[in-house]
Amino acid sequence: MSAGFAGGEPVGVGVAGGESLGGRVVRVMTHRRTGDTGPAIVELRGVARDLGAVLRFDADEVGKQRLEPGDGLELGVADDDGVALCVVLGGDGTILTALRRYAGTGVPVFGVNYGELGFLATVDRDCGAAGFALALRGEFEVMPLPGISLVDDGGRWIAINDVAIHRRPGNRVADLAYSVASDELGRVRCDGLVVATPAGSTGYNLANGGPIMAWGVTGFVVSFIAPHSLTARALVVAPGDVLTVHNRSREEPVDATVDGRPATEIPAGGTLELSFVESQASLAQLPGASFYGRLRERFGRLASG
């Protein structure tokens, strides 16, 4: 039922073997620009009506899209009981929100790009009703995405893209060290560091000069934000190793965000543990999709835009 990237090509079969989602519940999530997504919701409702799928919207989506009761709609429903698929109309941030929401459940997330880059999207917005039909007919493959587990005394979080640790505005540069097992591998004065999954390696990590990791690679990468050093280098960490980040400052805490959202802090003298976890989220991909083709298409588009 799941698929991954081996040598840049997807393997495996689609959700329900490509069976239609007729009669099943589909969660719909959108980004905040309703002027873009409003007409698409109308198209999605038409496809769902033709295929017999039920669309579920929570209260925020109902208010945002100004939805009225109708056949094939479940409005104001927050729980995810019975959800077979999540269709997202938005950019990578909204898709990440959906992937975190359904992490560990096996519910695939089918993204329609209404953002800028849309690296995680399954199809672009110009696919229209044809793209929605692919989603609701189950004509896609499911690729499991790993995550990064972040643990401290305050709790545990899962990042699908990355964990960023950074100094607070107005504070001095951070003094961060990192270790694997009992071995301290480096200590750098910097603005922060990023720990990224393969899916997240094309984001903040890439902007730091870190390496791109193909989807399907197991492990995660550590890169520095504005290091005050000529020798700071990115590091790819093996999947079974636990990475510990140490805040060597004697006075100032640093903040940690998960997929761009505030999570916790490392107090002065404190530590944070991060580890690789397999198969946390399920991302829908079109049959025959390639990570390398996606890389060329998305970043080539930026270069030519």
N, C-alpha and C positions, 0 to 999 in steps of 0.2 A: 504493500500500500504506500510505502514511502519511497522517495527517490533522492539521490544525491548527485553530485558532480564528480565524475571520474574522468580524469584527463580532459576536463572542460566540457564533457557531454553528460546530459542527464540520464539516469538509469532508473528503472522501476516503472510502476503503473500509476494511473491516476486515482483520485478519490473515488471510492466505490467502483473501481474498475472502469471509470468513464460513464457510469450510469447517471441518468438524469436525477436532479434533486427535486423533481416534482413531488409535492406533498410534504416536503421537508422544510425546516426553518432556516432562513438565511439572515444572519445579522448584517445590518448595513451601518457603516461608520463613514463620516465625511469630515473634511476639514472646514475651517471657519468661513471660507469664501463661498457663500451660498449662491452668489451670482454665477459662479462656474458650475456648481454641482446641482443646482435646482433643476435645470433642463435634463440633466443626466438621470436624476431620480425618476422623472416622468418616463424616460426610455426604459429604465430598469424595471419599473412597475409593469410596463407593457410586456416585456419579456417574461417576467415572473408570472403574469396572468396567463400568457400563452402556454407556459410550461408547468403551471400548477404549483409553483413554489410559493412559500409564505415568507414575506419580508418583515423582519422585526426591527423596530427602532426604539431606543430608550427615550426618556423624557427630554433630554438635551437635544437629541436629533429631531424630535417632533417639533419642539419650539423653534429650532434653528431653521428647519425646512418648512415650517408652517403646514404640517401635514394634517389632513382630516381623515376620519375613519373611512374605511373602504374595504372591499373584498380583497382577501389575500394579504392584509396588513395586520400586524400586531403592534400597537402603538403604546408607548410609555412602559414597555416591559424591560426591566433592567437585568433580570436573571438570564442565564445562558443555558438553561435546561433545554435539551433537544436541538441545540444549534448544530447544524451540519457543516456550515461554511460561513465565513465572514468576508463580505465584499467591502472594500475600502475605496472611497473616492477621495484622493488626497495625495500628498507628497510622502516622502520617506518618513517624516516625523509621525504622520497619522498612521502609516503602515506599521511603524515600530510600536505605536501604542496598541494596535490590534494584536501584533505578535506577542507582546508582553501579556495582554489580557488573556490570550488563549494558550499561553505557554504551558506545556505539560498536559494539555487536553486532547491533542491530536486534531483539533479543528483547523483546517487549512485557511490561510488568509490569501485572498485574491485581490491584488492591488491594481487599481486603475489610476494612472498617473495624472493627477491634477496639480502637481507641484512643479519644481524646477528640474532637478536631475532625475528623480524617480528611479534610482538604481534598484530598489526593491520591488518596483511595480511589475505586474504580470503583463499588462497591455497598456498602451497609450490611450489618451482620451479620444483620439480620432477614430478608434475602433468602434465607438458607439454601441448600438444594440448588438452588433456581431460579437463584441467583446463580452457583453453581459450574457449572451447566449452560450458562449464557451464556458463561462463560470457556472451557470445554472444547469447546463447539461453535463457538468463534471468532466469536460474535455480538457483536462490539465493533469500534470504530474505534481506530486507533492515532494518537496525537498526539505528534509529536516535541517534546521539551523541550530548550531550549538549556542551556548551562552557562557557568560562569565558570572560565577557566583561570588558575591561580595559579602563578607561577614565581618561584623564587629560586635561590641557589647550591646549595641542598640538593635540589632536585628540582622536580617539577611535579605539581599536583593539579587535579582537576576537581570543582567544586561544582555540584550541581543546584539547590539552594535558595539558599545564601548563603555568603559568607565574612565572618566577624566578626573584627575586630582590636580587642583590648581590653587594658587595663592589667592587670598582675598584682595579685592581692589583697595589700594591705599597701603597695603602691607608691603614689607620687604620681600625680596625674592624668596621662594621656597628653598629649603635645604632638605632634599629627599634622597634617601638611599633605598635600594631594593635588594632583596635576597631571594634565593631559591634554596629550599631546605635550610641548612645552616650556613650556607655560603653567601656572604654579602658580595654582590657583583659590581656594585657601583654606587657612588654618592655624588650627586650633582646639584649645584645651585641653578635653579631654573624657575620658570613661571609655573611649571607643573609637568605632569606626565599623563600619557594616555595608554590604557590597556584595551586592546581591540580584538574582537573575534575576526575570522576571515570575512564575514559579511560586513563588519565595520571597518575593515582595513582600508577601504577606499574613501573613508571620511576624514575625521580629525587626524587619524594616524598618518594618512597620506599627506595631509597638509604639513605635518611635522617632518616630512622626509622619510617616514617609515615605509617598509616594503608592503606591496600588495600581496595578499594571500588569497589564492584561488579558493572559491567555495568548494568544500569537500576536504580541504586540508584540515587536519586535526592539530590544534594548538592555538596559541594566541600571541600577540606581538605587543611589546612595550616600546614606546617612543617618547621623547622629551619635547616639551613645549618651551621654545626659546631658551635652550640650555646655555649657561654661562661657562662654556667649556669647548675646547677644540677636539676633545676625544669622546664626547658622549655619542653613543651609537645605539640604534634600535636593536632589540633582542627578541627573537622568536623563542617562546617557552614551550616545552613539551607538554602534551595534554595531561599527563599524570602528575606534573609538578605543581606545587603550591607556591605562588608568588606572594611575598610579604613586602609591603611598602612601609618604610619608616619615615616619620616626620622628625628630622634631627634638630629642628628648631627648639630652642629652650623657652620660647615665649609665644609663638604665634601658631594657631591652628591652620590647617588647609582644608578646603572643601572637596567633597567627592560628589560627582553627578553620575547618574546612570542613564545612558541614552539621552543625555542632554537635560535631564531633570534632577533637581536637587535630591540627594539621598542622605548623606551623613557627613561627618567631618572626622579628620584625624587630629586630635589635640596635640599640642607641643609634646614631643617625646613619645607619641603614640604610634600604633601600627594598624595596618589594615591587611587582611588576607584575601587573596583572589585566586580562584581556581577555575579550570575549564570543565564545563559540563556538556555532555552530548545531548542532542535531539531535544532541545527545549521548545522550539517553535516549528510550525509547519507552513512553509511558503509555497504557494501555487506557482507553477511555471508551465509555460506552453510546451507541448511535446517538441523535442528537438532543440530546445533552448540551450545555449552555450554561455558559460560565464565569460569566456574570452570575447565572444560576439557582443555580449552585453557591455563589456568593458569598452570595446571599440566604439560601439554605437553611442553610449551615453557620454563618454568623455570626448569622443570625436565631435559630438554635437556641440559641446561647450567650446571646443577649440575653433569650430567653424562659425559659431554664432556671433 
